[in-house]
Amino acid sequence: MKTLLAINSPLIKKIATFSFLIVCLASVLSWGLIKDAYEHYSQAQNNIEQFSDFYRVLDVSNKLAEERGYANQLIFATVGSMAHAKAAFIKSQMETDEALTKVPQDILSSALLQNTLSHLIRGREEVDIYAAGPRTDPHEARKAVDMMMESTEYFHNVLFVKTESFIKMEPTAFSAILQGQALGELRNSTGKLGSYFLYYLNTGTPLSESQLEKISRAWQQIETQWWLLGIPTSYSSDTDSFRTLMLKTRHNFQNKGAALIRHLQTQSENRESYSVSVSEFTVRYQDSLNTFNDMLQMYLFNVHQYYGKVKNQALEHFVLTLIILFTIYSLAIIGILYIHFNVVKPLLKLNVRAKSMGEDDVSSPAYQEVCEIKALQSSLDKLEEHIDENRILSDELKKLTEIDALTGVLNRRGFELQREKLLATVSADTPVWLVLIDIDHFKRINDTWGHPAGDKVLASLGDTLNHVALPNWMVARIGGEEFAVMFSSDSQQDVLNSVRRLQMACRNLRVMTDNGEVIRLTASFGVAKGLPADQDRMMSDADQALYQSKKTGRDKITGIGDAESH
Ligand SMILES: Nc1nc2c(ncn2[C@@H]2O[C@H](COP(=O)(O)OP(=O)(O)OP(=O)(O)O)[C@@H](O)[C@H]2O)c(=O)[nH]1
């Protein structure tokens, strides 16, 4: 019943609904937070992977630009520098090939790779002719330079397309990709700028108008790339060191390669002989570009570091979110359970208990719960004690209203109430007997020995009647010196015997006064028989019988059978 009460309790229902709503709300919020944290983490992870791929593509571009420089050195090598130029070209080829194998297939498909390689092989074959020894035909040399240029340009175009797709994949990494692209472009543009001079240096002729235009465009491109690289970005974790390296590279290029080119350009415009041979130019110019690759490496390393940090932060955020949510969930569940077991349930049990106390059921168990509940428990204990005390007092008061204080037997009110109870326990056809007992000449006793002595007589007679009465008899004092005894019995003889025992007890009663005198007494008896429903008549009959006993001399029994007893 208690369980049912607990489940059906409106309070429990409200708490359950409230808890359910909290859990639902927490779940929705959790889902959003976890999703957000996980997306940050996976985006950072994706950025790292994308940049690794992007780096590999850029690395090939740089390696190709370097190879092109070494190819130029070989094409225009003198007999003395031939061996060194050949070895450098072969080494550079191997580095390019290795870098190419590292580009993932999803970026450089086998078809694109084949095209790149076939362009490259054609260029290399042209250059390889020069490995056998210096050649003098400037047109052939120009063709070899252009073939190498073409092969690197092919890959460069591939890089452009890929840059676009990288940006589409990771729009947030737009500036990082653009600056990486600028680095690749810068290396390519500077390399190409040098190549524009080779034929003219080789032939000793001034630069043509169209060539000057190409050179001017290359300068513009180079300036744009430097500008792009100079834009401060947040993703470079070590900006200062990169900036230092960039300034050093730019300075190196300006002072060496750019200065050399400008000098040659001036000489061309002035129609002077070039002060540098093509062979020397290829070496010196390549030398001015040697830190470009370091710049690319550092740039990509820094970007990689930055996204690594972002990834770790996102992972920390993700784990922290999980921990916080787990803690919130746990606390919510613990809180709900705590309230349920330590507040709601005990309250419900106390409610049951309070209810049962009101219904006089004192069998409810006591509960040892949290402080507030204990306080309530303690108050209930005290209340219960008070109720018990009041109940006892009330019972005693109730008894007092039914008991005659002097004699200890029932008073008239008690007689009437108990009579109702007695009659309720017997069947309607069970004979009931009423015996009225009145002390003879009691006035004389009072008059002779005093009122207190009379009281003592009354109390002694009450004791005597109680003593003689059987357990299921009712004994009452219904008037000043008048007593009543009531019981049920089927046997008239038993009743007569019982009344005689009462009469004998009265006759034998001796009451000692304070003076040491002994009071003796007799009593008159009036008996009536009837059914439970005949109470008024029985009382009247018993009264008549008593009157008869008094009238005919006292100390007599009247009303039972035809025999008046003496
Ligand atoms: N001591 C004492 N006397 C009481 C008490 N109640 C009634 N009495 C006295 O009982 C006496 C009853 O007297 P009566 O009615 O004349 O009857 P009686 O003297 O017994 O004479 P019969 O009944 O005719 O034999 C009165 O004097 C009352 O004052 C009581 O509680 N204590």
The ligand as a MOL file (V3000), in Angstrom:
LIG
                    3D

  0  0  0     0  0            999 V3000
M  V30 BEGIN CTAB
M  V30 COUNTS 32 34 0 0 0
M  V30 BEGIN ATOM
M  V30 1 N -23.1290 8.8780 54.1560 0
M  V30 2 C -23.8410 8.9970 53.0720 0
M  V30 3 N -25.1840 9.0510 53.1480 0
M  V30 4 C -25.9230 9.1480 52.0320 0
M  V30 5 C -25.3460 9.2260 50.7830 0
M  V30 6 N -26.3130 9.3140 49.8480 0
M  V30 7 C -27.4970 9.3040 50.5180 0
M  V30 8 N -27.2810 9.1890 51.8510 0
M  V30 9 C -28.2320 9.1200 52.8830 0
M  V30 10 O -28.9680 7.9340 52.7990 0
M  V30 11 C -30.1990 8.1330 53.5140 0
M  V30 12 C -31.3140 7.4570 52.8440 0
M  V30 13 O -32.3600 7.4450 53.7070 0
M  V30 14 P -33.7970 7.0220 53.3200 0
M  V30 15 O -34.1460 7.2640 51.9710 0
M  V30 16 O -34.7500 7.5840 54.3550 0
M  V30 17 O -33.8010 5.4440 53.5610 0
M  V30 18 P -33.3330 4.5660 54.7100 0
M  V30 19 O -32.9890 5.3140 55.9140 0
M  V30 20 O -32.2370 3.6630 54.2450 0
M  V30 21 O -34.5650 3.6870 55.0030 0
M  V30 22 P -35.1080 2.5380 54.0790 0
M  V30 23 O -34.5440 2.6560 52.8130 0
M  V30 24 O -36.5380 2.7300 54.0620 0
M  V30 25 O -34.6960 1.3250 54.8010 0
M  V30 26 C -30.3860 9.6210 53.6050 0
M  V30 27 O -30.2650 10.0680 54.9750 0
M  V30 28 C -29.2480 10.2020 52.8090 0
M  V30 29 O -28.7350 11.3990 53.3480 0
M  V30 30 C -23.9240 9.1660 50.7110 0
M  V30 31 O -23.3150 9.2460 49.6510 0
M  V30 32 N -23.2650 9.0540 51.8810 0
M  V30 END ATOM
M  V30 BEGIN BOND
M  V30 1 1 1 2
M  V30 2 2 2 3
M  V30 3 1 2 32
M  V30 4 1 3 4
M  V30 5 2 4 5
M  V30 6 1 4 8
M  V30 7 1 5 6
M  V30 8 1 5 30
M  V30 9 2 6 7
M  V30 10 1 7 8
M  V30 11 1 8 9
M  V30 12 1 9 10
M  V30 13 1 9 28
M  V30 14 1 10 11
M  V30 15 1 11 12
M  V30 16 1 11 26
M  V30 17 1 12 13
M  V30 18 1 13 14
M  V30 19 2 14 15
M  V30 20 1 14 16
M  V30 21 1 14 17
M  V30 22 1 17 18
M  V30 23 2 18 19
M  V30 24 1 18 20
M  V30 25 1 18 21
M  V30 26 1 21 22
M  V30 27 2 22 23
M  V30 28 1 22 24
M  V30 29 1 22 25
M  V30 30 1 26 27
M  V30 31 1 26 28
M  V30 32 1 28 29
M  V30 33 2 30 31
M  V30 34 1 30 32
M  V30 END BOND
M  V30 END CTAB
M  END
